[in-house]
Amino acid sequence: MSQARFLHRQALYLRPDPARVIVRPFKPATEPRDLNPTDKTRANHIVERVLALDPEVTANLLADVLANFQGRHRNLLETFEFRADEMERALAAHGAFSTIQRQLIGAYFLNEYSFEASALFNPSIVPHPDQSGAPKDGLRFVLSLRAVGEGHVSSLTFRSGTIAADGSLAVDPTARLASSPRVGRHMPGSSGGTVEITFKEEQDISERVIFPVTESQSQGIEDARFVEFIDGDRKTYYATFTAYTGRAIQSELIETRDFLSFRMSPLQGTAARNKGMALFPRKIDGKYAMIARQDNENLYLIYSDDLYQWNGGQAILKPQFPWEFVQIGNCGSPIELDEGWLLLTHGVGPVRKYSIGAALLDKKDPSKVLGRASEPLLHPEPSEREGYVPNVVYTCGAMRHHDLIILPYAVSDTYTNFATIHIAALMQAMS
């Protein structure tokens, strides 16, 4: 069956926008590591220079900073003061700062960062926790996206939107501003530790940007695979993601119930040392279940009693068709259908061309493969081959809506589009 008969590409493009900026800490040092002695010396030199200024000059300098930046960020003076307080542990003993001095000093230890200047890609989609205002027989959704800016640093950003009863999609306009969360409790550990972060309710979901906050994430929070996880009456949104230091990777987990407060924790075990883990949306026989690719080639099914500990696993899918001979991986969490678990996959073929495929797993025993698409559901069209990484279509998670699969997907690691897939026709293609 040809792709066109059951898959429909939308024309709903989400492209990177370099005008979207946040302020992030500048120590001066590579974030988010602690300051070394040289960094501390430089920081104190900056403070000494500010304190030596005439008060009128200090006030004029702060006014000039505000004239340049206040309309680009929310609560900028508050952010300056918060940053100055953060820097106190690195500063030598000093007299009390005036309010204006503290605000100006804080400004010197921040820099503006265009977090999606290079790319906005690898999306996943889940139902919005707040369905008020959803279309009749439709729903609201949250879309997560990997954003890449200067230095190829990846962060996590969001969009909201709606799906109508007929499957037509709309993405809400982005907020004019963008903001980082406040970091709350940080419980250090050997793999980076657990961190709790919080946004303010008045910050629109498209305004919220989760930037690396631990050493293990210092070069990026990559490819979050969000899933709505149901455990009895409790609904939690989990996402596995790849934490990247610039040298090493590890799988980590982010969890939230409202997309305002988040908890990020490293995953432990032999199966968590690679990337591309995806959690099933509910427990199976009382255990958590995960699809993973710890050997860089095949897909494994893993069970665990502990959400944060993953070992072993059983290989259930291996490269079989020419378009996936190099390797296969998952494209997000399995989707529960009447027929079984729909697992979207990616395959890598000749000239490192990425395509999206599918497999159907038994609902009671997902180690049993009931069907598999012999041809890709989605592959790069001629118009989708150019970008930061050519010849790639990729997704980190789709969602069911009535008789459709809503599939957001990235194009050449650069921008994002959407497609819809008719479930019945897809099932026929895998039979």
Secondary structure, DSSP 4 states (H G I P E B T S, - for coil): --GGGTEEE----B---TT--EEEE-SSSSTTSPP-HHHHHHHHHHHHHHHTS-HHHHHHHHHHHHHHHGGGSSSHHHHHHHHHHHHGGGSPP-PPPPHHHHHHHHHHTEEEE-TTSSEEEEEEEEE-S--TTPPTT-EEEEEEEEEE-GGG-EEEEEEEEEE-TT--EEEPPPPS--BPPEEEEEE--TTS-EEEEE--TTS-GGGBEE---SGGGTTEEEEEEEEEEEETTEEEEEEEEEEE-SS-EEEEEEEESSSSEEEEEE-BSGGGSSS--EE-SS-BTTBEEEEE-TTSSSEEEEEESSTTB----EEEE---SGGGSSEEEE-SS-EE-SSSEEEEEEEE-GGG-EEEEEEEE-SS-TTSEEEE-SS-SB---GGGS-SSSSSBEE-S--EEETTEEEEEEEETTTEEEEEEEEHHHHHHHH-
